[in-house]
């Protein structure tokens, strides 16, 4: 399993979950029960991960749902992997091959979607 970080300028990093992070983390995820579980919240507080609020019943606010996962699924469709590491490498390559301009469009789209949900 991997986690992907994006910033204002696009893709920042993709790391395996067992890796240790070295920079400030702001996490945006939906309100799925696993994300709002007491254990999850306690762990994120312990690790000093900041949570960006997500409006209830707004799956269209997740960049992973409207941009990242559909894009990566399309680029990896039909491929077979011999190991988890090979799948992670293919995922990383697909993320790294996404041009900065596309990440900028994704972020702009995300902020526009959040603005619509504020009111």
HELIX and SHEET records of a PDB file:
HELIX    1   1 UNK A   33  UNK A   36  1                                   4    
HELIX    2   2 UNK A   38  UNK A   46  1                                   9    
HELIX    3   3 UNK A   59  UNK A   61  5                                   3    
HELIX    4   4 UNK A   63  UNK A   63  1                                   1    
HELIX    5   5 UNK A   64  UNK A   68  3                                   5    
HELIX    6   6 UNK A   69  UNK A   76  1                                   8    
HELIX    7   7 UNK A   84  UNK A   96  1                                  13    
HELIX    8   8 UNK A  100  UNK A  118  1                                  19    
SHEET    1   A 2 UNK A   2  UNK A   7  0                                        
SHEET    2   A 2 UNK A  10  UNK A  16 -1                                        
SHEET    1   B 2 UNK A  26  UNK A  28  0                                        
SHEET    2   B 2 UNK A  50  UNK A  52  1                                        
END                                                                             
